[in-house]
Amino acid sequence: MFYVYLIKSLKSDFLYVGTTDDLRRRFAEHSSGRELSTKSYAPFKLIYCEAYRSK
Protein backbone atom coordinates (compact mmCIF):
# COMPACT_ATOMS: atom_id res chain seq x y z
CA MET A 1 0.00 0.00 0.00
CA PHE A 2 1.02 3.58 -0.62
CA TYR A 3 -0.12 6.51 1.47
CA VAL A 4 -0.61 10.23 1.01
CA TYR A 5 -0.58 11.94 4.39
CA LEU A 6 -0.97 15.34 6.01
CA ILE A 7 0.76 16.15 9.28
CA LYS A 8 0.60 19.29 11.41
CA SER A 9 3.25 20.59 13.76
CA LEU A 10 2.27 20.72 17.42
CA LYS A 11 4.54 23.79 17.80
CA SER A 12 3.22 25.94 14.95
CA ASP A 13 0.76 26.06 12.06
CA PHE A 14 3.21 24.25 9.76
CA LEU A 15 1.56 21.63 7.53
CA TYR A 16 3.37 18.96 5.51
CA VAL A 17 2.02 16.67 2.80
CA GLY A 18 3.98 13.56 1.93
CA THR A 19 3.83 10.09 0.42
CA THR A 20 5.21 6.80 1.68
CA ASP A 21 4.84 3.05 1.57
CA ASP A 22 5.24 2.75 5.37
CA LEU A 23 3.15 5.35 7.20
CA ARG A 24 4.12 4.35 10.75
CA ARG A 25 7.84 4.50 10.02
CA ARG A 26 7.56 7.79 8.14
CA PHE A 27 5.46 9.44 10.85
CA ALA A 28 8.00 8.33 13.47
CA GLU A 29 10.81 9.88 11.40
CA HIS A 30 8.98 13.20 11.22
CA SER A 31 7.97 13.27 14.89
CA SER A 32 11.41 12.33 16.21
CA GLY A 33 13.19 15.02 14.20
CA ARG A 34 15.08 12.55 11.98
CA GLU A 35 13.65 14.13 8.81
CA LEU A 36 15.72 17.16 7.86
CA SER A 37 12.95 19.03 6.01
CA THR A 38 10.59 18.96 9.01
CA LYS A 39 13.05 18.71 11.91
CA SER A 40 12.51 22.23 13.27
CA TYR A 41 8.72 21.75 13.39
CA ALA A 42 8.59 18.41 15.28
CA PRO A 43 6.62 16.91 16.96
CA PHE A 44 3.61 16.34 14.71
CA LYS A 45 0.12 14.96 14.70
CA LEU A 46 -1.35 13.06 11.79
CA ILE A 47 -4.25 15.04 10.32
CA TYR A 48 -5.23 12.91 7.35
CA CYS A 49 -4.14 9.97 5.21
CA GLU A 50 -5.35 8.10 2.15
CA ALA A 51 -4.27 4.60 1.11
CA TYR A 52 -3.70 3.46 -2.47
CA ARG A 53 -2.86 0.08 -3.95
CA SER A 54 -0.26 1.48 -6.32
CA LYS A 55 1.90 4.53 -6.62
C-alpha positions in Angstrom: 0.0 0.0 0.0 1.0 3.6 -0.6 -0.1 6.5 1.5 -0.6 10.2 1.0 -0.6 11.9 4.4 -1.0 15.3 6.0 0.8 16.2 9.3 0.6 19.3 11.4 3.2 20.6 13.8 2.3 20.7 17.4 4.5 23.8 17.8 3.2 25.9 15.0 0.8 26.1 12.1 3.2 24.2 9.8 1.6 21.6 7.5 3.4 19.0 5.5 2.0 16.7 2.8 4.0 13.6 1.9 3.8 10.1 0.4 5.2 6.8 1.7 4.8 3.0 1.6 5.2 2.8 5.4 3.2 5.4 7.2 4.1 4.3 10.7 7.8 4.5 10.0 7.6 7.8 8.1 5.5 9.4 10.9 8.0 8.3 13.5 10.8 9.9 11.4 9.0 13.2 11.2 8.0 13.3 14.9 11.4 12.3 16.2 13.2 15.0 14.2 15.1 12.6 12.0 13.6 14.1 8.8 15.7 17.2 7.9 13.0 19.0 6.0 10.6 19.0 9.0 13.0 18.7 11.9 12.5 22.2 13.3 8.7 21.7 13.4 8.6 18.4 15.3 6.6 16.9 17.0 3.6 16.3 14.7 0.1 15.0 14.7 -1.3 13.1 11.8 -4.2 15.0 10.3 -5.2 12.9 7.3 -4.1 10.0 5.2 -5.4 8.1 2.2 -4.3 4.6 1.1 -3.7 3.5 -2.5 -2.9 0.1 -4.0 -0.3 1.5 -6.3 1.9 4.5 -6.6 
